[in-house]
Amino acid sequence: MADNKAIDMLRTGLIGVIRGWLFVACLTAASIAPAQGDSDARVTKADALATFDEVWQLVRDHFYDPQLHGVDWNGIRASYRDTAGAAGSQAKLASLINRMLQELHATHTGYFTPADIAFYDLLTILSSGASGLDGNPAEQFPGGVVSYTGIGMFTREIEGRTFITGLLDGYAAKRAGLLVGDEIVDVDHRPFAPVESFRDKEGEQTTIAIRHKRDDTARRISVVPQTITPSYAYLEAMSDSVRVIDAGGFSIGYIHVWTFYGKDYWSRLQTKLFTNPLRDTDGLIVDMRDGWGGGSLEILRYFDPYMPRFETINRQGVTSTIGPKWRSHVALIVNQGTRSMKEVFTYGFRKYHYGEVIGTRTAGAALEAHGFLLKDGLLVLPISDVRLDGERLEGHGVSPTIEVPFDIRYADGQDPQLDRAVDVLVKTLQAGAEKSASDGQQ
């Protein structure tokens, strides 16, 4: 049975065929927020129209569906162009362009400015992948390295309030004690903006007013912004997320994977999985919530129980494992922020029963994207559709095997999805231990 399943996996080509770069990033039209911060700079009518026209034409010429999802693109131009010319600021222009792009009803579609954290992240990811980037981001950054000043925090506006949705391990926000679910009231007594609130404040004491709970009086927390280099930050945050949870007499390893976009990430993940402290744990939780996509399905091989363990032993008796495999129980945590290649990973993980998938349905954002670096921003467009074993994830996503809703607002440090993953692994391990004991008595 197992042999047939392994052969079927190779026949379908889900694993092993897609070996190169497949960048399917993480953008959904619904997630695009108006740009803030330095994009409030004034823009002339001529410049606004030039940007608008360039975006419109790039969509017409490069969008993956030549029929543009049936949208009258000439009509769209007529509807939006005059308003674009009167935008007056980069923020309003970016907001209007994104409203226009939403008419396409496609993920991996957005216009980003230096006021958006996504601008820096996507420049980094797109410039490293085969799908590519038109333009050279190095020209805009000292030393040619894409970076910005921040605290390692990600946010989302929900019903008019801003909440922390993610924190990078090892970075300023988490070190300062901020929590996922905290409401951000202001930064240094000014309205919060993801990038602008920390611009030119590297190494300086900055105060964030937050609420851990809905009815709390806002409290001020001191934090020191730092330079964040996306190509490095997500790699180190993944490493720093590693920990061991003791539960029910078992050790449960944990790692948060923010992105798969580069080979450094694949190598680091492999290193973390197969060295201590994770290597000797009884079970493993891989957290795929939020972050970015990119990468290769080769990573799914780490968890394939049907692949043989391949070892070499030299004349000195030293054993080396080629392509090591995770052999104990594993659970995956996903949510609506799990998208792109991480969503593709989830599809394979669930289809071939590697373990339980816990959380909420993934984003349904599975297209291959390309970037166009413009004068004042970055346009991201899908250039190819994606199928998995003939199935299309775009607009559908992957449902978990165990549904666990999580309203992050005022979570105050609680994480029901992680708690459920731990509980599921403990029960699985207990059942295995009981069976082994029973077999030993026979």
C-alpha positions, 0 to 999 in steps of 0.5 A: 500500500505504501509502495503504491502510494509513493509510486502514485506521488511520483507519477502525479508529479506533485513532488520532484517535478517542480524543482526550480523556482516557482514564486507565487508570493502572497498577495490578495486584492482584499489585503491591499491597504492604502499606502501611508507614510512617505507616500503622502508626498505630493505628486503632480498631475503629470506624474500621477497620470504617467504612473497610472498609465504605466500601470494600466499598460503593464496590466494589459500587456502582462496579466496572465489572462489575456482576456483580463478576467472579462474586464473591460480594461479600456473602460476601467481606464476611462473610469479611473484616470481623471481621479488618478490625475487629481490624486495630489499625493502618493498615498491617494494615487496608490490607493486608487491604483489598487482599487483599479487592480481589484477590478481584476479579482486576482491574487498576486496583484498590487501596487506598493510604495516605500510606505508599505512593508510589502514593498521591501519584502517583495523587492527582495523575493522577486529579485531572487526568483525565476519569475523575476523583477523588471528593474534594479532595486539595488539602485534605490538602497545604500550598498545595494541591500533592500532594507527599512527601519522597523521593529519586526511587526506585522499589522492588519486593520480590522473594523477601523482598528489596527492589530498586530498579526505577527511578530518576528522572533529575535526582533525589537517588537517581540523583545519589547513584549508586544503580543499578537492581537495587541491593538496599536493606538499610536506611535510616539503620540502620532497615528501609526504607519507601518514604515513611516512610524519608525523611519529615521529612528534606528537605535532610538527609544520609541514608544508604542501605545497598545491595548492587550485587551479591549477595555484596557487603558492604552499603555505605552511600551518602549521599543528600539527600531532597527534596520530590517533586511528582509533577505536576512530577517525571515531567515533568522526569525525562523531560526529563533522561533525554534523551541521545545514544548513539554506537554503530557510527558512528551517533547514537541518541537516548534518552528515558524516558517515565514517563507520558502523563497530562497535556497538558504531557507530550505537549507536552514530549515533542513538544518533546524529539523535534523539537529538538536533541539528539534531532532530528538523531540517526540513530535513536531509543529510546523507553523505556516501562518502568515508571511510569504510564499516562494520556493520549491516543493522539494521541501515537502520531501522532508516530511515524506514518510514513504521515501527511504532513508539514504545513508553513506558510511565511509571507511572510517565508519562515519555515517552521512544521511542524504536528504534526511526525512522527518520520521516522527509525528508532525502537525501543520498550522495554517490560516488565511495568511498561508498562501502561495508556495506555503499553500501548495505545500499545505495541499501536498501535506494534506493530500498525502496524509503527512499529518494533521493540518490545523487552523483555518482555510488557506488564502486561495492565492496560488498564481505565479507573479512578476514584479515591475519596479516603477519610479515611485512604487512596485507593481506585482502581477500574476503572469501564470496560472497554477495547477496541482494534480489538475486542481486550481487552488486560486480562489479556493485554498486548502481547508484544514483537517481540524478547523480551529478559528482564531480571532486575534483581536486582544488575544493577550498571548493566547493561541488556540491553534497552537494549543490544539496542535500540541493537544493533537500530537500529545494524544497521537503520541499517547495512543502510540505509546499505549499500543506499543505497551500493549504489543509488548505484553502480548 
